[in-house]
Amino acid sequence: MLFLNMSFTRLFNLQNKVIDDTSDEILTGMTRDALYTKTILGALYLESIYSSIKDDFYDISEMVKDIYIKPDRYADNELMMPIKENAGKNVLQIVYADEEARNDARTNAFVRKLVNLSIVMKRKVESRHLLQDCYIVLPNGTSMEMDRFSDLKLDENGNILPYDPRVRSWYKGALEKKDFYCEMAGRNYYLGVSEMAFGMPVYVDNELVAVIHGSADFDNFRRVLNIITNISSGDDSFAIFVDDDGMITLSSKKEGELALEEGLAKNINDFGKPELETLVHDVIKTKTGTGSVRIDGKKYITAYHHIDTPGWGVITFFAEDEANEPDEKLLSKVNENFHNTSKVIQTYLTVALIVAIFLIFISMYITFITSKLLSAKLSEPIRIMADHVSKMSREKFKFEMEDDYKTGDEIEILAETFCTLSKKMDGYIEDIVEFTKERERERAELEVAGRIQISMLPGKFPLFPDKKEFDLYALIEPAKQVGGDFYDAYLVDDDHLCMVMGDVSGKGIPAALFMTKTITEIRNYSKKGRKPSEILNYVNNVLCENNNEMMFVTVWLAILTISTGEIVESNAGHEKPAFKRSGESYQLSNEEHGIVLGAIKNQEYMDDSFIMNAKDVLFVYTDGLNEAKNTNDEMLGQDRMLKALNLADDDPQELIVSMKKSVNDFANGAQQFDDLTMLAIRYNGI
């Protein structure tokens, strides 16, 4: 009887372990994967905003240099002072730091030339709605300001308020860094509100010519946090931004340790929480991953992704008890059913044990033969039952009623109870098995979707054997069964070749579907003879419609006029192509970037054009190349990429094969988490 009780307990423990291990592993894994994907989505969107602003600054910087070096090419224009009538309008105004700057004839002559940039500066402020102002600040403190705050620059008597931009932290930071500088938590001088401030110095022959400045309010960046928080599907989930100095600059948490007051940042070291300090250190050092941390006495699952260029990190938090809630409910139900059944079984075990002991004592006073008969009748069913239970295993939780148990007493009742319990446990196991089968079906669907995805992309090279004017080759290597990268190349007509490279946010079937829609819309609209910028404008609006999953895609699109070698290209947040003139080295393109497709409706994209001469090579890629990592968690980077390009053959196929080998050699066996896609074209001339 004791053996029977132990077998029953063993059965329950085995059942609970199967359910607990399986459900906990699946639910926690699914939560981490979903949180990690959404974190990367937010980080990529943030990076696209940053890249667009940085590209705007480089554009203005090059124009300022050209005016400084070749002033005779530009007309003189007068620049107005701030007036209240221009409040709310984006106009260019001049503000002097002091009287000395006002009377600086040489600087004023340069300013009259710089007024030619008024239209460009206005377009930078208005076209993408990323920058709220754009300034060109000269070394003597003279400031050319494109913004809508004219009235805030005047006192109550209409006099211009003093303003010296040289004391601002973004100005000092730009000079110290000698490159594009970002201040995560600044304060707008005129509005008095928190902002993200940018500065970039302009040098000509090591002489400081100007500092370009612009600021962005936190609305765009708060939107990223709110998107991540809302789609995390948890009542207690939130996200934060951190910089490489360990400062938390933005948080979607409303209250508690990680909540921030408007415009204020917190140093991670001020919390006195080693666990949190370690998390931020991991963001800065390991760049991307998942983990766990305790905040406000509560344990959270975390995911993080680091953006190297600005030195920002996005961290998302999901309450662990919410992730485990379905698991706990399942086990609670199982425990409830077991304990209800257990009470009944224990009662009958006790009765059966008492009866058995009583019969044993009685049998001592009966003759040997009678004792033997009674023993066989009472103990044999229990022995058979115990043997049956002991043989039950993970693969076969089944107890069936047999004639041996039909004794008409407590033994029969006990056997019937075991039958009922085994049926319930069989149901639990069937549910788990069915869930496993469903995961296998999903994996099979992913494999099918992957094949469909690859089949949509050009694959048989040479794609255009009759076109001797150019050679083209491409390669795609998904990191998972269904990746987000894609490329395309097709003839719009006999004299125009359209080339496309893209990277969809996320992975799996959603990415494949979004990719399919993107490729289809690009192909259809490009055949109407549209310019690349017009194609991207149209496709962006199509992708923004009903985009409930908040997916987006980076796209580089170019059209080659085969007879002339002219390429017209447009870029929606994609990596900058590398271009090589015959006999020279590869250089990254300086084309202007637009925002990724599918993020914000009614965006305007710009065209850039250049001529390919005979034997010139153009190389396009996704971030899976320059962000490939080795076992030390180092990224390949653009410098190593350009070095590998310059060592490779100019033949497009040989070039891509060589680059693939360079990535493999650098990675040294490290697993890659992003797709790798490359396309190269060499123009042969006519």
Order of alpha helices (4+ residues) and beta strands (2+ residues): alpha-beta-alpha-alpha-alpha-beta-beta-alpha-beta-beta-beta-alpha-beta-beta-beta-alpha-beta-beta-beta-alpha-alpha-alpha-beta-beta-beta-alpha-alpha-beta-beta-beta-beta-beta-beta-beta-alpha-alpha-alpha-beta
